[in-house]
Amino acid sequence: MAYVHIATGTPQTLDHFNDAMDLLAKDGPLDGLIARAAGGSDLGFHVVSIWESKALSDRFEAERLFAVFNQLDIPIETLMATTSFTTFDTDYLAVHAAP
């Protein structure tokens, strides 16, 4: 069963996301990540991540993501205060290749 993590926040932007992804890419692939999508709407900036398990998602946050936020001088407390999260275990998952 896969695990979905959706983060919606302000004032994060695609530029912030790209900066973080560039730093994460330097350390190699993200263990357990199945898919990721990101984009903005009237509600803020959304990042949808699908992981093999909640444990791998939690490990990524603790070992890699928070370190990247520190490198980018993004205060974790501010980010957490301006971001809402939705998480759930999937009952169904189909991953299709992008056109």
Short mmCIF file of the C-alpha atoms (twelve columns), coordinates in Angstrom:
data_MODEL
# 
_entry.id   MODEL 
# 
loop_
_atom_site.group_PDB 
_atom_site.id 
_atom_site.type_symbol 
_atom_site.label_atom_id 
_atom_site.label_alt_id 
_atom_site.label_comp_id 
_atom_site.label_asym_id 
_atom_site.label_seq_id 
_atom_site.Cartn_x 
_atom_site.Cartn_y 
_atom_site.Cartn_z 
_atom_site.pdbx_PDB_model_num 
ATOM 1  C CA . MET A 1  0.000  0.000  0.000   1 
ATOM 2  C CA . ALA A 2  1.503  3.349  -1.044  1 
ATOM 3  C CA . TYR A 3  1.443  6.525  1.057   1 
ATOM 4  C CA . VAL A 4  0.387  9.928  -0.296  1 
ATOM 5  C CA . HIS A 5  1.644  13.195 1.209   1 
ATOM 6  C CA . ILE A 6  0.139  16.485 0.012   1 
ATOM 7  C CA . ALA A 7  1.596  19.787 1.209   1 
ATOM 8  C CA . THR A 8  -0.166 23.063 0.420   1 
ATOM 9  C CA . GLY A 9  1.496  26.278 1.467   1 
ATOM 10 C CA . THR A 10 2.094  29.946 0.997   1 
ATOM 11 C CA . PRO A 11 4.321  31.720 0.108   1 
ATOM 12 C CA . GLN A 12 6.179  28.776 -1.421  1 
ATOM 13 C CA . THR A 13 6.628  28.964 -5.190  1 
ATOM 14 C CA . LEU A 14 7.820  26.823 -8.053  1 
ATOM 15 C CA . ASP A 15 11.204 28.552 -7.722  1 
ATOM 16 C CA . HIS A 16 11.477 27.386 -4.086  1 
ATOM 17 C CA . PHE A 17 10.476 23.886 -5.146  1 
ATOM 18 C CA . ASN A 18 13.013 23.806 -8.000  1 
ATOM 19 C CA . ASP A 19 15.795 25.059 -5.708  1 
ATOM 20 C CA . ALA A 20 15.017 22.291 -3.220  1 
ATOM 21 C CA . MET A 21 14.838 19.625 -5.948  1 
ATOM 22 C CA . ASP A 22 18.192 20.753 -7.357  1 
ATOM 23 C CA . LEU A 23 19.840 20.309 -3.945  1 
ATOM 24 C CA . LEU A 24 18.140 16.957 -3.347  1 
ATOM 25 C CA . ALA A 25 19.274 15.667 -6.758  1 
ATOM 26 C CA . LYS A 26 22.919 16.132 -5.752  1 
ATOM 27 C CA . ASP A 27 22.560 13.333 -3.192  1 
ATOM 28 C CA . GLY A 28 21.067 10.798 -5.589  1 
ATOM 29 C CA . PRO A 29 17.612 9.284  -5.969  1 
ATOM 30 C CA . LEU A 30 15.014 9.510  -3.233  1 
ATOM 31 C CA . ASP A 31 14.576 6.055  -1.742  1 
ATOM 32 C CA . GLY A 32 10.942 4.976  -1.933  1 
ATOM 33 C CA . LEU A 33 9.576  7.893  -3.960  1 
ATOM 34 C CA . ILE A 34 7.126  6.646  -6.597  1 
ATOM 35 C CA . ALA A 35 5.928  9.962  -8.042  1 
ATOM 36 C CA . ARG A 36 5.881  13.666 -7.321  1 
ATOM 37 C CA . ALA A 37 3.845  16.532 -8.786  1 
ATOM 38 C CA . ALA A 38 3.945  20.228 -7.935  1 
ATOM 39 C CA . GLY A 39 2.069  23.339 -8.974  1 
ATOM 40 C CA . GLY A 40 0.158  26.366 -7.864  1 
ATOM 41 C CA . SER A 41 -3.502 27.295 -7.516  1 
ATOM 42 C CA . ASP A 42 -5.565 29.992 -5.835  1 
ATOM 43 C CA . LEU A 43 -5.070 28.068 -2.565  1 
ATOM 44 C CA . GLY A 44 -1.270 28.149 -2.665  1 
ATOM 45 C CA . PHE A 45 1.543  25.963 -3.903  1 
ATOM 46 C CA . HIS A 46 0.956  22.196 -3.777  1 
ATOM 47 C CA . VAL A 47 3.425  19.326 -3.666  1 
ATOM 48 C CA . VAL A 48 1.968  15.834 -4.020  1 
ATOM 49 C CA . SER A 49 4.360  12.993 -3.238  1 
ATOM 50 C CA . ILE A 50 3.608  9.285  -3.474  1 
ATOM 51 C CA . TRP A 51 5.878  7.015  -1.461  1 
ATOM 52 C CA . GLU A 52 6.239  3.263  -1.091  1 
ATOM 53 C CA . SER A 53 5.486  3.718  2.636   1 
ATOM 54 C CA . LYS A 54 4.957  6.301  5.359   1 
ATOM 55 C CA . ALA A 55 8.220  5.193  6.952   1 
ATOM 56 C CA . LEU A 56 10.190 6.105  3.802   1 
ATOM 57 C CA . SER A 57 8.402  9.463  3.583   1 
ATOM 58 C CA . ASP A 58 9.215  10.205 7.227   1 
ATOM 59 C CA . ARG A 59 12.845 9.161  6.743   1 
ATOM 60 C CA . PHE A 60 13.177 11.452 3.710   1 
ATOM 61 C CA . GLU A 61 11.841 14.415 5.683   1 
ATOM 62 C CA . ALA A 62 14.085 13.786 8.687   1 
ATOM 63 C CA . GLU A 63 17.292 12.921 6.841   1 
ATOM 64 C CA . ARG A 64 17.143 15.014 3.677   1 
ATOM 65 C CA . LEU A 65 14.300 17.513 3.295   1 
ATOM 66 C CA . PHE A 66 14.783 19.488 6.501   1 
ATOM 67 C CA . ALA A 67 18.521 19.750 5.752   1 
ATOM 68 C CA . VAL A 68 17.688 21.233 2.324   1 
ATOM 69 C CA . PHE A 69 15.360 23.784 3.921   1 
ATOM 70 C CA . ASN A 70 18.232 24.792 6.203   1 
ATOM 71 C CA . GLN A 71 20.594 25.152 3.218   1 
ATOM 72 C CA . LEU A 72 18.042 27.406 1.523   1 
ATOM 73 C CA . ASP A 73 17.575 29.487 4.702   1 
ATOM 74 C CA . ILE A 74 13.897 28.519 4.910   1 
ATOM 75 C CA . PRO A 75 12.931 28.465 8.599   1 
ATOM 76 C CA . ILE A 76 11.218 25.157 9.363   1 
ATOM 77 C CA . GLU A 77 8.931  26.829 11.932  1 
ATOM 78 C CA . THR A 78 7.691  29.366 9.365   1 
ATOM 79 C CA . LEU A 79 7.221  26.703 6.726   1 
ATOM 80 C CA . MET A 80 5.228  24.473 9.086   1 
ATOM 81 C CA . ALA A 81 3.059  27.416 10.196  1 
ATOM 82 C CA . THR A 82 2.150  28.326 6.602   1 
ATOM 83 C CA . THR A 83 1.650  24.815 5.217   1 
ATOM 84 C CA . SER A 84 -1.255 22.399 5.519   1 
ATOM 85 C CA . PHE A 85 -0.829 18.674 5.045   1 
ATOM 86 C CA . THR A 86 -3.062 15.864 3.860   1 
ATOM 87 C CA . THR A 87 -1.783 12.299 4.100   1 
ATOM 88 C CA . PHE A 88 -3.297 8.900  3.512   1 
ATOM 89 C CA . ASP A 89 -2.539 5.295  2.631   1 
ATOM 90 C CA . THR A 90 -3.768 4.425  -0.831  1 
ATOM 91 C CA . ASP A 91 -6.386 1.843  -1.565  1 
ATOM 92 C CA . TYR A 92 -5.599 2.097  -5.281  1 
ATOM 93 C CA . LEU A 93 -2.621 3.421  -7.234  1 
ATOM 94 C CA . ALA A 94 -1.947 3.415  -10.960 1 
ATOM 95 C CA . VAL A 95 1.104  5.197  -12.339 1 
ATOM 96 C CA . HIS A 96 1.120  5.998  -16.050 1 
ATOM 97 C CA . ALA A 97 3.933  7.413  -18.130 1 
ATOM 98 C CA . ALA A 98 3.669  11.108 -18.958 1 
ATOM 99 C CA . PRO A 99 2.888  11.884 -22.616 1 
# 
